[in-house]
Amino acid sequence: MKRITLHFAVAVLALFSCQLSADAQTDSARVDAGQLVLNKRLTQGIRIKGEDLSKLPFTNLADALSAWAYGVYMTPGNIIYVVDGNPLADVNAYSVYDIEEVLIVQNAAVEMNTAPGQGVIALVTTRRKLRPGIGLELALRSSLVSQPAAKTEPYTQYYAGITRAAGKLIFGFSYEYLHDVWPPTKGDHISTSTPFNLDRQKVNGWARYQADVHNLIELTANFTWQQLDSVRATPYYASIVDGSNHEKQNLFTPRLRWQGRWGGLSQELQAGYVAGLHTAHGITKNYPFDNFTELVSQTYAAQSHTDHIFIRERIAYAFAAKSWVFEPALNASYEHIIDRNDYGSLTNSGSAGTSSTWQKGHIWLLTPSLAIRYKDVFDLQGGILANLTGKPASGLQKYEKVFPFASLGVDVLRLADASRTSSLKIFGSYAKRTAWGSNDYQLNDLNNQNTLNHGLPTLSTVYYGSGGFSASFGSPNFPAFWAWHAGATYSVAKDRLQVSYSFERRNEFEYFYLVTPGGFVYLPLNWTTSMHYVAVDGKIFSGGGVNWRSGLHATIWSNDLHDNTNDSYYSVSPTGDYMRGSAVTSVTGGWVNRIDVMAVSIGLDLLYHIHESVPNDVTIQNGFHQESYFSLQNVYVAWRVPMAKEKALELYLSARGVPQNDKGTYVDRRRFVGVGGKMSL
């Protein structure tokens, strides 16, 4: 198998060393999810314009998407981002002013090929200026951040972007500085000299060269560096804990893409790289209330480094038979990852501890597929995803390596008459895969605190190195993940009103080890997750300089745990409701509004979670109680100042989380109130 894989790689590289060519356009009708490419018009999903998010104060994009999609379940740990077809990128390394659109895909084939388990796929398209000449954009935002029983602290954001279009070459550069803070709590025996805060700087550059009508070459590079700090003393039982923590994190993600199209033949070759460095150090001291005699202190230092290379080639040929189009395609990808983690600690009693782990691995994936399309009303795609990597990690039994997938989208009302103003689209998809680890590298923030071991999971089935199962714990069998999705979207009056329903069902599985009288053993945890999503979106009014767009969204996300004896031991809670032990189903979602009245624009987003089942203690064995959460998640009022042609100035007032109640377990309860502005020249 290794010899076949090597020959395939050499053949691909040889072919495209002679044909350094690329597509002449970025096809806006495609959904590029990394491993799969689907017809965007016949793929169910939630579409959010970057402009609708640009006036909202947030550090993690998930906080801005919650009211538009799955409510409080849109947490940073649940979302996998694919930026411009690149599955390695963290969208939070990009400014919101560089985002054109976010598409949350509701398709099992896309999800299983990118994010197993309960992961949500968000495809992000960045902005590319096409107008000739030089363009300059400046933006700033300043807010006051507060929360109950806490001090008020500042949040700031500055952005500058420039683009240049000259003939066949278009390029751009942007810089953003962002400062976020967690307001320190007030109270007895609490002192904070440095509140928990984040300073993040982002540099993003891109260039597109249009060689001719067939060829496009694109180069992008992003470098983000940040620092998190906190120094505070807080009460803990009969003592005071005085701690300081300092973290630095760098992320560098360059990418090169060549696209080409010659008649029915198309190809795309993409190469990306991620270099991540994360360091942290701090000290924790413990004092009694009545004096400052040190009881216990511990100093620590940690470092994590990741190198990740990604190469993907897609070749397709489309041929037509009257109104039908048949497109066989072959998608091949290779990834190589090195991840190292070092940790050391020292206490005042002289006790010291060190640890060092590394993981090294690669992934070879091959995805042949066939798409059958009829006009713009029927799209059927199916194929297999083959894992060509080789032997599994040590300690694992035999696992599956070939996985089927299928996806269908059909507009049943426009099959006979494509000019109809009403539409009824039916969607269905199915896919399987095993777990070959995460290709995601996330930046830390105040709500998304990853451990320093953010690289390869030790339960991966394709990596070699220090990862894998300990043979002394037994030899478990890692099963395949599966998912299926069905949905429908009905629209009338040329999509003026749209009603959507989506249902998805997946399995989730993980191993954990347990101490028993006979030693360590692996225990499996299985559950099935189901999600219902309903959305009503439409243009309430349009005319006379007034436009009002509105959307109401609701999600029910439930889990059925299958291992009665094990569910009290596992440490990762599934997203959504626990079905056993809770008779109440919760509903979460949002109501979003965008209103334009002449030169004034208004945004209003409501976030809610009704009847959330909250465990009475740290396990789910002792019952639940219900809580409901409501928040005016985002609101702004903006005024577009009249300017000369091709110039724009917009000033606005904005608020987030004002008002909100104190219920719910998923949400960030901070309040933001501030001002901002954006100028384009």
Rosetta blueprint (number, residue, H / E / L):
1 M L
2 K H
3 R H
4 I H
5 T H
6 L H
7 H H
8 F H
9 A H
10 V H
11 A H
12 V H
13 L H
14 A H
15 L H
16 F H
17 S H
18 C H
19 Q L
20 L L
21 S L
22 A L
23 D L
24 A L
25 Q L
26 T L
27 D L
28 S L
29 A L
30 R E
31 V E
32 D E
33 A L
34 G L
35 Q L
36 L L
37 V E
38 L E
39 N E
40 K H
41 R H
42 L H
43 T L
44 Q L
45 G E
46 I E
47 R E
48 I E
49 K E
50 G H
51 E H
52 D H
53 L L
54 S L
55 K L
56 L L
57 P L
58 F L
59 T L
60 N L
61 L H
62 A H
63 D H
64 A H
65 L H
66 S H
67 A H
68 W H
69 A L
70 Y L
71 G H
72 V H
73 Y H
74 M L
75 T L
76 P H
77 G H
78 N H
79 I E
80 I E
81 Y E
82 V E
83 V E
84 D L
85 G L
86 N E
87 P L
88 L L
89 A L
90 D L
91 V H
92 N H
93 A H
94 Y L
95 S L
96 V H
97 Y H
98 D H
99 I E
100 E E
101 E E
102 V E
103 L E
104 I E
105 V E
106 Q L
107 N L
108 A H
109 A H
110 V H
111 E H
112 M H
113 N L
114 T L
115 A L
116 P L
117 G L
118 Q L
119 G L
120 V E
121 I E
122 A E
123 L E
124 V E
125 T E
126 T E
127 R L
128 R L
129 K L
130 L L
131 R L
132 P L
133 G E
134 I E
135 G E
136 L E
137 E E
138 L E
139 A E
140 L E
141 R E
142 S E
143 S E
144 L E
145 V E
146 S E
147 Q L
148 P L
149 A L
150 A E
151 K L
152 T L
153 E E
154 P E
155 Y E
156 T E
157 Q E
158 Y E
159 Y E
160 A E
161 G E
162 I E
163 T E
164 R E
165 A E
166 A E
167 G L
168 K L
169 L E
170 I E
171 F E
172 G E
173 F E
174 S E
175 Y E
176 E E
177 Y E
178 L E
179 H E
180 D E
181 V E
182 W L
183 P L
184 P L
185 T E
186 K L
187 G L
188 D L
189 H L
190 I L
191 S E
192 T E
193 S E
194 T E
195 P E
196 F E
197 N E
198 L E
199 D E
200 R E
201 Q E
202 K E
203 V E
204 N E
205 G E
206 W E
207 A E
208 R E
209 Y E
210 Q E
211 A L
212 D L
213 V L
214 H L
215 N E
216 L E
217 I E
218 E E
219 L E
220 T E
221 A E
222 N E
223 F E
224 T E
225 W E
226 Q E
227 Q E
228 L E
229 D E
230 S E
231 V E
232 R E
233 A E
234 T E
235 P E
236 Y E
237 Y L
238 A L
239 S E
240 I E
241 V E
242 D E
243 G E
244 S E
245 N E
246 H E
247 E E
248 K E
249 Q E
250 N E
251 L E
252 F E
253 T E
254 P E
255 R E
256 L E
257 R E
258 W E
259 Q E
260 G E
261 R E
262 W E
263 G L
264 G L
265 L E
266 S E
267 Q E
268 E E
269 L E
270 Q E
271 A E
272 G E
273 Y E
274 V E
275 A E
276 G E
277 L E
278 H E
279 T E
280 A E
281 H E
282 G E
283 I E
284 T E
285 K E
286 N E
287 Y E
288 P E
289 F L
290 D L
291 N L
292 F L
293 T L
294 E L
295 L L
296 V E
297 S E
298 Q E
299 T E
300 Y E
301 A E
302 A E
303 Q E
304 S E
305 H E
306 T E
307 D E
308 H E
309 I E
310 F E
311 I E
312 R E
313 E E
314 R E
315 I E
316 A E
317 Y E
318 A L
319 F E
320 A E
321 A E
322 K L
323 S L
324 W E
325 V E
326 F E
327 E E
328 P E
329 A E
330 L E
331 N E
332 A E
333 S E
334 Y E
335 E E
336 H E
337 I E
338 I E
339 D E
340 R E
341 N E
342 D E
343 Y E
344 G E
345 S E
346 L E
347 T E
348 N L
349 S L
350 G L
351 S L
352 A E
353 G E
354 T E
355 S E
356 S E
357 T E
358 W E
359 Q E
360 K E
361 G E
362 H E
363 I E
364 W E
365 L E
366 L E
367 T E
368 P E
369 S E
370 L E
371 A E
372 I E
373 R E
374 Y E
375 K L
376 D L
377 V L
378 F E
379 D E
380 L E
381 Q E
382 G E
383 G E
384 I E
385 L E
386 A E
387 N E
388 L L
389 T L
390 G L
391 K L
392 P L
393 A L
394 S L
395 G L
396 L L
397 Q L
398 K L
399 Y L
400 E L
401 K L
402 V E
403 F E
404 P E
405 F E
406 A E
407 S E
408 L E
409 G E
410 V E
411 D E
412 V L
413 L L
414 R L
415 L L
416 A L
417 D L
418 A L
419 S L
420 R L
421 T L
422 S L
423 S E
424 L E
425 K E
426 I E
427 F E
428 G E
429 S E
430 Y E
431 A E
432 K E
433 R E
434 T L
435 A L
436 W L
437 G L
438 S L
439 N L
440 D L
441 Y L
442 Q L
443 L L
444 N L
445 D L
446 L L
447 N L
448 N L
449 Q L
450 N L
451 T L
452 L L
453 N L
454 H L
455 G L
456 L L
457 P L
458 T L
459 L L
460 S L
461 T L
462 V L
463 Y L
464 Y E
465 G E
466 S L
467 G L
468 G L
469 F L
470 S L
471 A H
472 S H
473 F H
474 G L
475 S L
476 P L
477 N L
478 F L
479 P L
480 A L
481 F E
482 W E
483 A E
484 W E
485 H E
486 A E
487 G E
488 A E
489 T E
490 Y E
491 S E
492 V E
493 A L
494 K L
495 D L
496 R L
497 L E
498 Q E
499 V E
500 S E
501 Y E
502 S E
503 F E
504 E E
505 R E
506 R E
507 N E
508 E E
509 F E
510 E E
511 Y E
512 F E
513 Y E
514 L E
515 V E
516 T E
517 P L
518 G L
519 G E
520 F E
521 V E
522 Y E
523 L E
524 P E
525 L E
526 N E
527 W E
528 T E
529 T E
530 S E
531 M E
532 H E
533 Y E
534 V E
535 A E
536 V E
537 D E
538 G E
539 K E
540 I E
541 F E
542 S E
543 G E
544 G L
545 G L
546 V E
547 N E
548 W E
549 R E
550 S E
551 G E
552 L E
553 H E
554 A E
555 T E
556 I E
557 W E
558 S E
559 N E
560 D E
561 L E
562 H L
563 D L
564 N L
565 T L
566 N L
567 D L
568 S L
569 Y L
570 Y L
571 S L
572 V L
573 S L
574 P L
575 T L
576 G L
577 D E
578 Y E
579 M L
580 R L
581 G L
582 S L
583 A L
584 V L
585 T L
586 S L
587 V E
588 T E
589 G E
590 G E
591 W E
592 V E
593 N E
594 R E
595 I E
596 D E
597 V E
598 M L
599 A L
600 V E
601 S E
602 I E
603 G E
604 L E
605 D E
606 L E
607 L E
608 Y E
609 H E
610 I E
611 H E
612 E E
613 S E
614 V E
615 P E
616 N L
617 D L
618 V L
619 T L
620 I L
621 Q L
622 N L
623 G L
624 F E
625 H E
626 Q E
627 E E
628 S E
629 Y E
630 F E
631 S E
632 L E
633 Q E
634 N E
635 V E
636 Y E
637 V E
638 A E
639 W E
640 R E
641 V E
642 P L
643 M L
644 A L
645 K L
646 E L
647 K L
648 A E
649 L E
650 E E
651 L E
652 Y E
653 L E
654 S E
655 A E
656 R E
657 G L
658 V L
659 P L
660 Q E
661 N L
662 D L
663 K L
664 G L
665 T L
666 Y L
667 V L
668 D L
669 R L
670 R L
671 R E
672 F E
673 V E
674 G E
675 V E
676 G E
677 G E
678 K E
679 M E
680 S E
681 L L
